[in-house]
């Protein structure tokens, strides 16, 4: 299946939105804190890489990866 650049960007943005919402709900982070955590993560870098296929994964799966990263690795700001 070929994914257009626009479709890929939409999938990434939709997943980021879900990740931010989940972080806010589950950790009590503010919206800004949640965006900073997501955009500063290796998980986001993988999600933004079309070769990784993270963008095909469910937001729940990607969130689990983000949680693991936040637990064991500091986020680069």
PQR file with spaces between the fields and no chain letter, atoms N, CA, C, O and H, PARSE charges and radii, in Angstrom:
ATOM       1  N    UNK     1       0.837   -1.175    0.000 -0.4000 1.5000
ATOM       2  CA   UNK     1       0.000    0.000    0.000 -0.0000 2.0000
ATOM       3  C    UNK     1       0.885    1.242    0.000  0.5500 1.7000
ATOM       4  O    UNK     1       1.816    1.352    0.798 -0.5500 1.4000
ATOM       5  N    UNK     2       0.595    2.148   -0.875 -0.4000 1.5000
ATOM       6  CA   UNK     2       1.334    3.394   -0.945 -0.0000 2.0000
ATOM       7  C    UNK     2       0.583    4.463   -0.172  0.5500 1.7000
ATOM       8  O    UNK     2      -0.624    4.642   -0.340 -0.5500 1.4000
ATOM       9  H    UNK     2      -0.161    2.059   -1.523  0.4000 1.0000
ATOM      10  N    UNK     3       1.313    5.165    0.672 -0.4000 1.5000
ATOM      11  CA   UNK     3       0.731    6.244    1.471 -0.0000 2.0000
ATOM      12  C    UNK     3       1.258    7.559    0.920  0.5500 1.7000
ATOM      13  O    UNK     3       2.466    7.742    0.773 -0.5500 1.4000
ATOM      14  H    UNK     3       2.293    5.020    0.808  0.4000 1.0000
ATOM      15  N    UNK     4       0.348    8.468    0.620 -0.4000 1.5000
ATOM      16  CA   UNK     4       0.781    9.770    0.124 -0.0000 2.0000
ATOM      17  C    UNK     4       1.403   10.576    1.259  0.5500 1.7000
ATOM      18  O    UNK     4       1.203   10.272    2.435 -0.5500 1.4000
ATOM      19  H    UNK     4      -0.633    8.319    0.740  0.4000 1.0000
ATOM      20  N    UNK     5       2.147   11.589    0.896 -0.4000 1.5000
ATOM      21  CA   UNK     5       2.763   12.474    1.882 -0.0000 2.0000
ATOM      22  C    UNK     5       1.688   13.104    2.769  0.5500 1.7000
ATOM      23  O    UNK     5       1.866   13.216    3.982 -0.5500 1.4000
ATOM      24  H    UNK     5       2.310   11.836   -0.059  0.4000 1.0000
ATOM      25  N    UNK     6       0.585   13.509    2.167 -0.4000 1.5000
ATOM      26  CA   UNK     6      -0.511   14.130    2.914 -0.0000 2.0000
ATOM      27  C    UNK     6      -1.149   13.145    3.891  0.5500 1.7000
ATOM      28  O    UNK     6      -1.451   13.498    5.031 -0.5500 1.4000
ATOM      29  H    UNK     6       0.440   13.418    1.181  0.4000 1.0000
ATOM      30  N    UNK     7      -1.353   11.897    3.433 -0.4000 1.5000
ATOM      31  CA   UNK     7      -1.924   10.873    4.313 -0.0000 2.0000
ATOM      32  C    UNK     7      -0.981   10.568    5.472  0.5500 1.7000
ATOM      33  O    UNK     7      -1.413   10.433    6.617 -0.5500 1.4000
ATOM      34  H    UNK     7      -1.107   11.610    2.508  0.4000 1.0000
ATOM      35  N    UNK     8       0.298   10.462    5.165 -0.4000 1.5000
ATOM      36  CA   UNK     8       1.289   10.200    6.207 -0.0000 2.0000
ATOM      37  C    UNK     8       1.260   11.316    7.245  0.5500 1.7000
ATOM      38  O    UNK     8       1.227   11.043    8.444 -0.5500 1.4000
ATOM      39  H    UNK     8       0.648   10.572    4.235  0.4000 1.0000
ATOM      40  N    UNK     9       1.273   12.567    6.797 -0.4000 1.5000
ATOM      41  CA   UNK     9       1.271   13.703    7.713 -0.0000 2.0000
ATOM      42  C    UNK     9       0.004   13.694    8.573  0.5500 1.7000
ATOM      43  O    UNK     9       0.067   13.950    9.775 -0.5500 1.4000
ATOM      44  H    UNK     9       1.301   12.789    5.823  0.4000 1.0000
ATOM      45  N    UNK    10      -1.127   13.404    7.965 -0.4000 1.5000
ATOM      46  CA   UNK    10      -2.384   13.336    8.710 -0.0000 2.0000
ATOM      47  C    UNK    10      -2.315   12.255    9.785  0.5500 1.7000
ATOM      48  O    UNK    10      -2.731   12.483   10.921 -0.5500 1.4000
ATOM      49  H    UNK    10      -1.178   13.196    6.989  0.4000 1.0000
ATOM      50  N    UNK    11      -1.796   11.086    9.437 -0.4000 1.5000
ATOM      51  CA   UNK    11      -1.704    9.977   10.390 -0.0000 2.0000
ATOM      52  C    UNK    11      -0.806   10.345   11.567  0.5500 1.7000
ATOM      53  O    UNK    11      -1.125   10.030   12.714 -0.5500 1.4000
ATOM      54  H    UNK    11      -1.458   10.900    8.514  0.4000 1.0000
ATOM      55  N    UNK    12       0.302   11.003   11.291 -0.4000 1.5000
ATOM      56  CA   UNK    12       1.212   11.419   12.360 -0.0000 2.0000
ATOM      57  C    UNK    12       0.526   12.447   13.258  0.5500 1.7000
ATOM      58  O    UNK    12       0.563   12.330   14.483 -0.5500 1.4000
ATOM      59  H    UNK    12       0.560   11.259   10.359  0.4000 1.0000
ATOM      60  N    UNK    13      -0.092   13.444   12.653 -0.4000 1.5000
ATOM      61  CA   UNK    13      -0.756   14.493   13.437 -0.0000 2.0000
ATOM      62  C    UNK    13      -1.891   13.931   14.288  0.5500 1.7000
ATOM      63  O    UNK    13      -2.065   14.339   15.436 -0.5500 1.4000
ATOM      64  H    UNK    13      -0.122   13.539   11.658  0.4000 1.0000
ATOM      65  N    UNK    14      -2.658   13.005   13.735 -0.4000 1.5000
ATOM      66  CA   UNK    14      -3.759   12.399   14.492 -0.0000 2.0000
ATOM      67  C    UNK    14      -3.213   11.610   15.683  0.5500 1.7000
ATOM      68  O    UNK    14      -3.786   11.655   16.772 -0.5500 1.4000
ATOM      69  H    UNK    14      -2.517   12.675   12.802  0.4000 1.0000
ATOM      70  N    UNK    15      -2.121   10.894   15.482 -0.4000 1.5000
ATOM      71  CA   UNK    15      -1.526   10.126   16.575 -0.0000 2.0000
ATOM      72  C    UNK    15      -0.964   11.055   17.638  0.5500 1.7000
ATOM      73  O    UNK    15      -1.132   10.798   18.830 -0.5500 1.4000
ATOM      74  H    UNK    15      -1.656   10.857   14.598  0.4000 1.0000
ATOM      75  N    UNK    16      -0.297   12.135   17.227 -0.4000 1.5000
ATOM      76  CA   UNK    16       0.225   13.106   18.193 -0.0000 2.0000
ATOM      77  C    UNK    16      -0.920   13.672   19.028  0.5500 1.7000
ATOM      78  O    UNK    16      -0.794   13.796   20.246 -0.5500 1.4000
ATOM      79  H    UNK    16      -0.161   12.344   16.259  0.4000 1.0000
ATOM      80  N    UNK    17      -2.016   14.011   18.394 -0.4000 1.5000
ATOM      81  CA   UNK    17      -3.172   14.527   19.110 -0.0000 2.0000
ATOM      82  C    UNK    17      -3.658   13.536   20.161  0.5500 1.7000
ATOM      83  O    UNK    17      -3.962   13.918   21.291 -0.5500 1.4000
ATOM      84  H    UNK    17      -2.119   13.910   17.405  0.4000 1.0000
ATOM      85  N    UNK    18      -3.731   12.270   19.783 -0.4000 1.5000
ATOM      86  CA   UNK    18      -4.151   11.233   20.732 -0.0000 2.0000
ATOM      87  C    UNK    18      -3.152   11.080   21.863  0.5500 1.7000
ATOM      88  O    UNK    18      -3.549   10.929   23.019 -0.5500 1.4000
ATOM      89  H    UNK    18      -3.484   11.960   18.865  0.4000 1.0000
ATOM      90  N    UNK    19      -1.861   11.117   21.552 -0.4000 1.5000
ATOM      91  CA   UNK    19      -0.831   10.975   22.587 -0.0000 2.0000
ATOM      92  C    UNK    19      -0.904   12.114   23.593  0.5500 1.7000
ATOM      93  O    UNK    19      -0.805   11.893   24.800 -0.5500 1.4000
ATOM      94  H    UNK    19      -1.538   11.241   20.614  0.4000 1.0000
ATOM      95  N    UNK    20      -1.078   13.328   23.092 -0.4000 1.5000
ATOM      96  CA   UNK    20      -1.180   14.494   23.978 -0.0000 2.0000
ATOM      97  C    UNK    20      -2.402   14.352   24.880  0.5500 1.7000
ATOM      98  O    UNK    20      -2.318   14.581   26.087 -0.5500 1.4000
ATOM      99  H    UNK    20      -1.158   13.507   22.112  0.4000 1.0000
ATOM     100  N    UNK    21      -3.522   13.978   24.303 -0.4000 1.5000
ATOM     101  CA   UNK    21      -4.742   13.797   25.093 -0.0000 2.0000
ATOM     102  C    UNK    21      -4.549   12.736   26.172  0.5500 1.7000
ATOM     103  O    UNK    21      -4.946   12.939   27.320 -0.5500 1.4000
ATOM     104  H    UNK    21      -3.590   13.791   23.323  0.4000 1.0000
ATOM     105  N    UNK    22      -3.942   11.610   25.812 -0.4000 1.5000
ATOM     106  CA   UNK    22      -3.718   10.532   26.778 -0.0000 2.0000
ATOM     107  C    UNK    22      -2.782   10.977   27.901  0.5500 1.7000
ATOM     108  O    UNK    22      -3.024   10.685   29.072 -0.5500 1.4000
ATOM     109  H    UNK    22      -3.619   11.446   24.880  0.4000 1.0000
ATOM     110  N    UNK    23      -1.721   11.679   27.541 -0.4000 1.5000
ATOM     111  CA   UNK    23      -0.799   12.173   28.571 -0.0000 2.0000
ATOM     112  C    UNK    23      -1.508   13.122   29.531  0.5500 1.7000
ATOM     113  O    UNK    23      -1.314   13.044   30.744 -0.5500 1.4000
ATOM     114  H    UNK    23      -1.524   11.917   26.590  0.4000 1.0000
ATOM     115  N    UNK    24      -2.317   14.006   28.994 -0.4000 1.5000
ATOM     116  CA   UNK    24      -3.044   14.954   29.838 -0.0000 2.0000
ATOM     117  C    UNK    24      -4.007   14.215   30.774  0.5500 1.7000
ATOM     118  O    UNK    24      -4.078   14.522   31.964 -0.5500 1.4000
ATOM     119  H    UNK    24      -2.475   14.069   28.009  0.4000 1.0000
ATOM     120  N    UNK    25      -4.731   13.260   30.243 -0.4000 1.5000
ATOM     121  CA   UNK    25      -5.715   12.525   31.036 -0.0000 2.0000
ATOM     122  C    UNK    25      -5.067   11.615   32.072  0.5500 1.7000
ATOM     123  O    UNK    25      -5.541   11.529   33.205 -0.5500 1.4000
ATOM     124  H    UNK    25      -4.674   13.011   29.276  0.4000 1.0000
ATOM     125  N    UNK    26      -3.996   10.941   31.697 -0.4000 1.5000
ATOM     126  CA   UNK    26      -3.436    9.919   32.565 -0.0000 2.0000
ATOM     127  C    UNK    26      -2.347   10.420   33.503  0.5500 1.7000
ATOM     128  O    UNK    26      -2.066    9.791   34.524 -0.5500 1.4000
ATOM     129  H    UNK    26      -3.610   11.011   30.777  0.4000 1.0000
ATOM     130  N    UNK    27      -1.735   11.547   33.162 -0.4000 1.5000
ATOM     131  CA   UNK    27      -0.661   12.042   34.032 -0.0000 2.0000
ATOM     132  C    UNK    27      -0.972   13.402   34.635  0.5500 1.7000
ATOM     133  O    UNK    27      -0.258   13.865   35.525 -0.5500 1.4000
ATOM     134  H    UNK    27      -1.963   12.058   32.333  0.4000 1.0000
ATOM     135  N    UNK    28      -2.028   14.044   34.161 -0.4000 1.5000
ATOM     136  CA   UNK    28      -2.350   15.370   34.662 -0.0000 2.0000
ATOM     137  C    UNK    28      -1.465   16.462   34.085  0.5500 1.7000
ATOM     138  O    UNK    28      -1.466   17.587   34.585 -0.5500 1.4000
ATOM     139  H    UNK    28      -2.608   13.669   33.438  0.4000 1.0000
ATOM     140  N    UNK    29      -0.711   16.147   33.041 -0.4000 1.5000
ATOM     141  CA   UNK    29       0.161   17.140   32.401 -0.0000 2.0000
ATOM     142  C    UNK    29      -0.690   18.217   31.745  0.5500 1.7000
ATOM     143  O    UNK    29      -1.805   17.961   31.292 -0.5500 1.4000
ATOM     144  H    UNK    29      -0.710   15.234   32.634  0.4000 1.0000
ATOM     145  N    UNK    30      -0.146   19.418   31.704 -0.4000 1.5000
ATOM     146  CA   UNK    30      -0.819   20.476   30.953 -0.0000 2.0000
ATOM     147  C    UNK    30      -0.649   20.169   29.464  0.5500 1.7000
ATOM     148  O    UNK    30       0.149   19.313   29.083 -0.5500 1.4000
ATOM     149  H    UNK    30       0.760   19.627   32.072  0.4000 1.0000
ATOM     150  N    UNK    31      -1.408   20.877   28.634 -0.4000 1.5000
ATOM     151  CA   UNK    31      -1.298   20.652   27.193 -0.0000 2.0000
ATOM     152  C    UNK    31       0.123   20.946   26.716  0.5500 1.7000
ATOM     153  O    UNK    31       0.688   20.182   25.933 -0.5500 1.4000
ATOM     154  H    UNK    31      -2.057   21.572   28.944  0.4000 1.0000
ATOM     155  N    UNK    32       0.694   22.037   27.180 -0.4000 1.5000
ATOM     156  CA   UNK    32       2.056   22.391   26.772 -0.0000 2.0000
ATOM     157  C    UNK    32       3.066   21.323   27.208  0.5500 1.7000
ATOM     158  O    UNK    32       3.938   20.931   26.433 -0.5500 1.4000
ATOM     159  H    UNK    32       0.235   22.658   27.816  0.4000 1.0000
ATOM     160  N    UNK    33       2.940   20.858   28.454 -0.4000 1.5000
ATOM     161  CA   UNK    33       3.841   19.802   28.943 -0.0000 2.0000
ATOM     162  C    UNK    33       3.701   18.545   28.097  0.5500 1.7000
ATOM     163  O    UNK    33       4.695   17.911   27.742 -0.5500 1.4000
ATOM     164  H    UNK    33       2.232   21.176   29.084  0.4000 1.0000
ATOM     165  N    UNK    34       2.476   18.193   27.781 -0.4000 1.5000
ATOM     166  CA   UNK    34       2.237   16.986   26.990 -0.0000 2.0000
ATOM     167  C    UNK    34       2.834   17.118   25.586  0.5500 1.7000
ATOM     168  O    UNK    34       3.479   16.191   25.096 -0.5500 1.4000
ATOM     169  H    UNK    34       1.669   18.708   28.069  0.4000 1.0000
ATOM     170  N    UNK    35       2.618   18.270   24.940 -0.4000 1.5000
ATOM     171  CA   UNK    35       3.219   18.476   23.615 -0.0000 2.0000
ATOM     172  C    UNK    35       4.741   18.440   23.696  0.5500 1.7000
ATOM     173  O    UNK    35       5.389   17.849   22.832 -0.5500 1.4000
ATOM     174  H    UNK    35       2.094   19.022   25.338  0.4000 1.0000
ATOM     175  N    UNK    36       5.324   19.068   24.727 -0.4000 1.5000
ATOM     176  CA   UNK    36       6.776   19.061   24.886 -0.0000 2.0000
ATOM     177  C    UNK    36       7.298   17.635   25.038  0.5500 1.7000
ATOM     178  O    UNK    36       8.318   17.279   24.448 -0.5500 1.4000
ATOM     179  H    UNK    36       4.798   19.549   25.428  0.4000 1.0000
ATOM     180  N    UNK    37       6.608   16.828   25.822 -0.4000 1.5000
ATOM     181  CA   UNK    37       7.037   15.440   26.026 -0.0000 2.0000
ATOM     182  C    UNK    37       6.950   14.647   24.726  0.5500 1.7000
ATOM     183  O    UNK    37       7.865   13.899   24.381 -0.5500 1.4000
ATOM     184  H    UNK    37       5.780   17.117   26.302  0.4000 1.0000
ATOM     185  N    UNK    38       5.854   14.817   24.021 -0.4000 1.5000
ATOM     186  CA   UNK    38       5.684   14.064   22.776 -0.0000 2.0000
ATOM     187  C    UNK    38       6.717   14.505   21.741  0.5500 1.7000
ATOM     188  O    UNK    38       7.439   13.670   21.195 -0.5500 1.4000
ATOM     189  H    UNK    38       5.111   15.425   24.301  0.4000 1.0000
ATOM     190  N    UNK    39       6.796   15.809   21.464 -0.4000 1.5000
ATOM     191  CA   UNK    39       7.697   16.296   20.412 -0.0000 2.0000
ATOM     192  C    UNK    39       9.175   16.144   20.774  0.5500 1.7000
ATOM     193  O    UNK    39      10.028   16.148   19.886 -0.5500 1.4000
ATOM     194  H    UNK    39       6.209   16.487   21.907  0.4000 1.0000
ATOM     195  N    UNK    40       9.489   16.009   22.059 -0.4000 1.5000
ATOM     196  CA   UNK    40      10.876   15.826   22.471 -0.0000 2.0000
ATOM     197  C    UNK    40      11.305   14.375   22.584  0.5500 1.7000
ATOM     198  O    UNK    40      12.420   14.087   23.021 -0.5500 1.4000
ATOM     199  H    UNK    40       8.796   16.005   22.780  0.4000 1.0000
ATOM     200  N    UNK    41      10.434   13.465   22.198 -0.4000 1.5000
ATOM     201  CA   UNK    41      10.690   12.041   22.422 -0.0000 2.0000
ATOM     202  C    UNK    41      11.265   11.319   21.199  0.5500 1.7000
ATOM     203  O    UNK    41      11.094   11.741   20.055 -0.5500 1.4000
ATOM     204  H    UNK    41       9.529   13.698   21.844  0.4000 1.0000
ATOM     205  N    UNK    42      11.946   10.226   21.491 -0.4000 1.5000
ATOM     206  CA   UNK    42      12.403    9.321   20.425 -0.0000 2.0000
ATOM     207  C    UNK    42      11.194    8.661   19.772  0.5500 1.7000
ATOM     208  O    UNK    42      11.219    8.340   18.584 -0.5500 1.4000
ATOM     209  H    UNK    42      12.084    9.884   22.420  0.4000 1.0000
ATOM     210  N    UNK    43      10.147    8.463   20.547 -0.4000 1.5000
ATOM     211  CA   UNK    43       8.922    7.883   20.005 -0.0000 2.0000
ATOM     212  C    UNK    43       8.371    8.760   18.885  0.5500 1.7000
ATOM     213  O    UNK    43       7.947    8.249   17.848 -0.5500 1.4000
ATOM     214  H    UNK    43      10.126    8.724   21.512  0.4000 1.0000
ATOM     215  N    UNK    44       8.374   10.073   19.087 -0.4000 1.5000
ATOM     216  CA   UNK    44       7.909   10.984   18.042 -0.0000 2.0000
ATOM     217  C    UNK    44       8.826   10.922   16.829  0.5500 1.7000
ATOM     218  O    UNK    44       8.354   10.953   15.692 -0.5500 1.4000
ATOM     219  H    UNK    44       8.718   10.489   19.929  0.4000 1.0000
ATOM     220  N    UNK    45      10.126   10.836   17.058 -0.4000 1.5000
ATOM     221  CA   UNK    45      11.051   10.746   15.922 -0.0000 2.0000
ATOM     222  C    UNK    45      10.765    9.482   15.101  0.5500 1.7000
ATOM     223  O    UNK    45      10.804    9.508   13.870 -0.5500 1.4000
ATOM     224  H    UNK    45      10.510   10.812   17.981  0.4000 1.0000
ATOM     225  N    UNK    46      10.482    8.391   15.792 -0.4000 1.5000
ATOM     226  CA   UNK    46      10.145    7.161   15.079 -0.0000 2.0000
ATOM     227  C    UNK    46       8.799    7.302   14.357  0.5500 1.7000
ATOM     228  O    UNK    46       8.654    6.864   13.216 -0.5500 1.4000
ATOM     229  H    UNK    46      10.451    8.370   16.791  0.4000 1.0000
ATOM     230  N    UNK    47       7.830    7.909   15.019 -0.4000 1.5000
ATOM     231  CA   UNK    47       6.513    8.126   14.417 -0.0000 2.0000
ATOM     232  C    UNK    47       6.619    8.977   13.159  0.5500 1.7000
ATOM     233  O    UNK    47       5.864    8.770   12.210 -0.5500 1.4000
ATOM     234  H    UNK    47       7.948    8.266   15.946  0.4000 1.0000
ATOM     235  N    UNK    48       7.532    9.917   13.140 -0.4000 1.5000
ATOM     236  CA   UNK    48       7.710   10.844   12.009 -0.0000 2.0000
ATOM     237  C    UNK    48       8.531   10.262   10.870  0.5500 1.7000
ATOM     238  O    UNK    48       8.689   10.893    9.825 -0.5500 1.4000
ATOM     239  H    UNK    48       8.145   10.085   13.911  0.4000 1.0000
ATOM     240  N    UNK    49       9.051    9.063   11.072 -0.4000 1.5000
ATOM     241  CA   UNK    49       9.875    8.411   10.055 -0.0000 2.0000
ATOM     242  C    UNK    49       9.021    7.408    9.284  0.5500 1.7000
ATOM     243  O    UNK    49       8.592    6.402    9.849 -0.5500 1.4000
ATOM     244  H    UNK    49       8.922    8.550   11.921  0.4000 1.0000
ATOM     245  N    UNK    50       8.772    7.665    8.007 -0.4000 1.5000
ATOM     246  CA   UNK    50       7.927    6.742    7.235 -0.0000 2.0000
ATOM     247  C    UNK    50       8.480    5.320    7.164  0.5500 1.7000
ATOM     248  O    UNK    50       7.729    4.376    6.918 -0.5500 1.4000
ATOM     249  H    UNK    50       9.121    8.482    7.548  0.4000 1.0000
ATOM     250  N    UNK    51       9.762    5.162    7.373 -0.4000 1.5000
ATOM     251  CA   UNK    51      10.371    3.826    7.334 -0.0000 2.0000
ATOM     252  C    UNK    51      10.057    3.002    8.581  0.5500 1.7000
ATOM     253  O    UNK    51      10.164    1.776    8.554 -0.5500 1.4000
ATOM     254  H    UNK    51      10.372    5.929    7.573  0.4000 1.0000
ATOM     255  N    UNK    52       9.668    3.669    9.678 -0.4000 1.5000
ATOM     256  CA   UNK    52       9.452    2.959   10.938 -0.0000 2.0000
ATOM     257  C    UNK    52       8.115    2.241   11.008  0.5500 1.7000
ATOM     258  O    UNK    52       7.982    1.289   11.777 -0.5500 1.4000
ATOM     259  H    UNK    52       9.581    4.665    9.699  0.4000 1.0000
ATOM     260  N    UNK    53       7.149    2.647   10.259 -0.4000 1.5000
ATOM     261  CA   UNK    53       5.769    2.147   10.259 -0.0000 2.0000
ATOM     262  C    UNK    53       5.045    2.383   11.584  0.5500 1.7000
ATOM     263  O    UNK    53       3.979    1.806   11.797 -0.5500 1.4000
ATOM     264  H    UNK    53       7.257    3.421    9.634  0.4000 1.0000
ATOM     265  N    UNK    54       5.585    3.213   12.483 -0.4000 1.5000
ATOM     266  CA   UNK    54       4.874    3.566   13.717 -0.0000 2.0000
ATOM     267  C    UNK    54       3.546    4.225   13.388  0.5500 1.7000
ATOM     268  O    UNK    54       2.572    4.055   14.122 -0.5500 1.4000
ATOM     269  H    UNK    54       6.451    3.683   12.310  0.4000 1.0000
ATOM     270  N    UNK    55       3.496    4.969   12.303 -0.4000 1.5000
ATOM     271  CA   UNK    55       2.276    5.678   11.957 -0.0000 2.0000
ATOM     272  C    UNK    55       1.135    4.725   11.627  0.5500 1.7000
ATOM     273  O    UNK    55      -0.024    5.140   11.604 -0.5500 1.4000
ATOM     274  H    UNK    55       4.288    5.106   11.708  0.4000 1.0000
ATOM     275  N    UNK    56       1.443    3.452   11.371 -0.4000 1.5000
ATOM     276  CA   UNK    56       0.418    2.434   11.131 -0.0000 2.0000
ATOM     277  C    UNK    56      -0.128    1.855   12.432  0.5500 1.7000
ATOM     278  O    UNK    56      -1.196    1.242   12.436 -0.5500 1.4000
ATOM     279  H    UNK    56       2.384    3.116   11.389  0.4000 1.0000
ATOM     280  N    UNK    57       0.584    2.042   13.518 -0.4000 1.5000
ATOM     281  CA   UNK    57       0.207    1.451   14.793 -0.0000 2.0000
ATOM     282  C    UNK    57      -0.929    2.225   15.452  0.5500 1.7000
ATOM     283  O    UNK    57      -1.171    3.388   15.129 -0.5500 1.4000
ATOM     284  H    UNK    57       1.452    2.540   13.514  0.4000 1.0000
ATOM     285  N    UNK    58      -1.612    1.576   16.363 -0.4000 1.5000
ATOM     286  CA   UNK    58      -2.695    2.242   17.084 -0.0000 2.0000
ATOM     287  C    UNK    58      -2.106    3.276   18.038  0.5500 1.7000
ATOM     288  O    UNK    58      -0.975    3.118   18.496 -0.5500 1.4000
ATOM     289  H    UNK    58      -1.416    0.632   16.625  0.4000 1.0000
ATOM     290  N    UNK    59      -2.857    4.331   18.341 -0.4000 1.5000
ATOM     291  CA   UNK    59      -2.368    5.317   19.307 -0.0000 2.0000
ATOM     292  C    UNK    59      -2.038    4.680   20.658  0.5500 1.7000
ATOM     293  O    UNK    59      -1.098    5.101   21.331 -0.5500 1.4000
ATOM     294  H    UNK    59      -3.776    4.459   17.969  0.4000 1.0000
ATOM     295  N    UNK    60      -2.814    3.662   21.057 -0.4000 1.5000
ATOM     296  CA   UNK    60      -2.538    2.974   22.329 -0.0000 2.0000
ATOM     297  C    UNK    60      -1.174    2.312   22.329  0.5500 1.7000
ATOM     298  O    UNK    60      -0.449    2.384   23.321 -0.5500 1.4000
ATOM     299  H    UNK    60      -3.579    3.319   20.510  0.4000 1.0000
ATOM     300  N    UNK    61      -0.822    1.672   21.236 -0.4000 1.5000
ATOM     301  CA   UNK    61       0.496    1.033   21.127 -0.0000 2.0000
ATOM     302  C    UNK    61       1.611    2.075   21.181  0.5500 1.7000
ATOM     303  O    UNK    61       2.596    1.901   21.898 -0.5500 1.4000
ATOM     304  H    UNK    61      -1.411    1.614   20.430  0.4000 1.0000
ATOM     305  N    UNK    62       1.455    3.143   20.430 -0.4000 1.5000
ATOM     306  CA   UNK    62       2.481    4.189   20.405 -0.0000 2.0000
ATOM     307  C    UNK    62       2.582    4.841   21.789  0.5500 1.7000
ATOM     308  O    UNK    62       3.676    5.191   22.232 -0.5500 1.4000
ATOM     309  H    UNK    62       0.656    3.285   19.847  0.4000 1.0000
ATOM     310  N    UNK    63       1.445    5.003   22.469 -0.4000 1.5000
ATOM     311  CA   UNK    63       1.454    5.582   23.812 -0.0000 2.0000
ATOM     312  C    UNK    63       2.225    4.687   24.783  0.5500 1.7000
ATOM     313  O    UNK    63       2.961    5.187   25.634 -0.5500 1.4000
ATOM     314  H    UNK    63       0.556    4.718   22.110  0.4000 1.0000
ATOM     315  N    UNK    64       2.063    3.378   24.661 -0.4000 1.5000
ATOM     316  CA   UNK    64       2.832    2.455   25.508 -0.0000 2.0000
ATOM     317  C    UNK    64       4.332    2.639   25.284  0.5500 1.7000
ATOM     318  O    UNK    64       5.115    2.606   26.233 -0.5500 1.4000
ATOM     319  H    UNK    64       1.465    2.972   23.970  0.4000 1.0000
ATOM     320  N    UNK    65       4.723    2.831   24.035 -0.4000 1.5000
ATOM     321  CA   UNK    65       6.133    3.065   23.741 -0.0000 2.0000
ATOM     322  C    UNK    65       6.601    4.372   24.370  0.5500 1.7000
ATOM     323  O    UNK    65       7.693    4.446   24.934 -0.5500 1.4000
ATOM     324  H    UNK    65       4.087    2.858   23.264  0.4000 1.0000
ATOM     325  N    UNK    66       5.767    5.398   24.269 -0.4000 1.5000
ATOM     326  CA   UNK    66       6.095    6.695   24.855 -0.0000 2.0000
ATOM     327  C    UNK    66       6.199    6.587   26.367  0.5500 1.7000
ATOM     328  O    UNK    66       7.130    7.134   26.959 -0.5500 1.4000
ATOM     329  H    UNK    66       4.880    5.338   23.811  0.4000 1.0000
ATOM     330  N    UNK    67       5.268    5.896   27.002 -0.4000 1.5000
ATOM     331  CA   UNK    67       5.317    5.720   28.456 -0.0000 2.0000
ATOM     332  C    UNK    67       6.607    5.034   28.875  0.5500 1.7000
ATOM     333  O    UNK    67       7.253    5.450   29.837 -0.5500 1.4000
ATOM     334  H    UNK    67       4.512    5.452   26.521  0.4000 1.0000
ATOM     335  N    UNK    68       6.976    4.000   28.164 -0.4000 1.5000
ATOM     336  CA   UNK    68       8.213    3.283   28.470 -0.0000 2.0000
ATOM     337  C    UNK    68       9.412    4.213   28.336  0.5500 1.7000
ATOM     338  O    UNK    68      10.300    4.219   29.189 -0.5500 1.4000
ATOM     339  H    UNK    68       6.452    3.663   27.382  0.4000 1.0000
ATOM     340  N    UNK    69       9.433    4.987   27.277 -0.4000 1.5000
ATOM     341  CA   UNK    69      10.531    5.937   27.069 -0.0000 2.0000
ATOM     342  C    UNK    69      10.577    6.973   28.185  0.5500 1.7000
ATOM     343  O    UNK    69      11.651    7.271   28.707 -0.5500 1.4000
ATOM     344  H    UNK    69       8.712    4.982   26.585  0.4000 1.0000
ATOM     345  N    UNK    70       9.429    7.520   28.555 -0.4000 1.5000
ATOM     346  CA   UNK    70       9.386    8.544   29.604 -0.0000 2.0000
ATOM     347  C    UNK    70       9.836    7.979   30.942  0.5500 1.7000
ATOM     348  O    UNK    70      10.418    8.690   31.760 -0.5500 1.4000
ATOM     349  H    UNK    70       8.556    7.278   28.131  0.4000 1.0000
ATOM     350  N    UNK    71       9.568    6.719   31.159 -0.4000 1.5000
ATOM     351  CA   UNK    71       9.946    6.080   32.423 -0.0000 2.0000
ATOM     352  C    UNK    71      11.453    5.837   32.508  0.5500 1.7000
ATOM     353  O    UNK    71      12.048    5.983   33.576 -0.5500 1.4000
ATOM     354  H    UNK    71       9.095    6.141   30.494  0.4000 1.0000
ATOM     355  N    UNK    72      12.064    5.470   31.390 -0.4000 1.5000
ATOM     356  CA   UNK    72      13.453    5.040   31.427 -0.0000 2.0000
ATOM     357  C    UNK    72      14.457    6.000   30.795  0.5500 1.7000
ATOM     358  O    UNK    72      15.661    5.845   31.001 -0.5500 1.4000
ATOM     359  H    UNK    72      11.580    5.352   30.523  0.4000 1.0000
ATOM     360  N    UNK    73      13.994    6.979   30.038 -0.4000 1.5000
ATOM     361  CA   UNK    73      14.932    7.874   29.360 -0.0000 2.0000
ATOM     362  C    UNK    73      14.452    9.311   29.509  0.5500 1.7000
ATOM     363  O    UNK    73      13.262    9.589   29.359 -0.5500 1.4000
ATOM     364  H    UNK    73      13.016    7.105   29.871  0.4000 1.0000
ATOM     365  N    UNK    74      15.365   10.219   29.802 -0.4000 1.5000
ATOM     366  CA   UNK    74      14.953   11.625   29.861 -0.0000 2.0000
ATOM     367  C    UNK    74      14.619   12.134   28.463  0.5500 1.7000
ATOM     368  O    UNK    74      15.236   11.723   27.479 -0.5500 1.4000
ATOM     369  H    UNK    74      16.331    9.994   29.924  0.4000 1.0000
ATOM     370  N    UNK    75      13.649   13.021   28.385 -0.4000 1.5000
ATOM     371  CA   UNK    75      13.243   13.628   27.107 -0.0000 2.0000
ATOM     372  C    UNK    75      14.162   14.793   26.811  0.5500 1.7000
ATOM     373  O    UNK    75      14.449   15.604   27.690 -0.5500 1.4000
ATOM     374  H    UNK    75      13.149   13.354   29.184  0.4000 1.0000
ATOM     375  N    UNK    76      14.624   14.878   25.574 -0.4000 1.5000
ATOM     376  CA   UNK    76      15.465   15.995   25.137 -0.0000 2.0000
ATOM     377  C    UNK    76      14.569   17.151   24.759  0.5500 1.7000
ATOM     378  O    UNK    76      13.658   16.987   23.948 -0.5500 1.4000
ATOM     379  H    UNK    76      14.391   14.219   24.860  0.4000 1.0000
ATOM     380  N    UNK    77      14.808   18.302   25.324 -0.4000 1.5000
ATOM     381  CA   UNK    77      13.991   19.489   25.034 -0.0000 2.0000
ATOM     382  C    UNK    77      14.686   20.351   24.018  0.5500 1.7000
ATOM     383  O    UNK    77      14.165   21.399   23.637 -0.5500 1.4000
ATOM     384  H    UNK    77      15.549   18.435   25.982  0.4000 1.0000
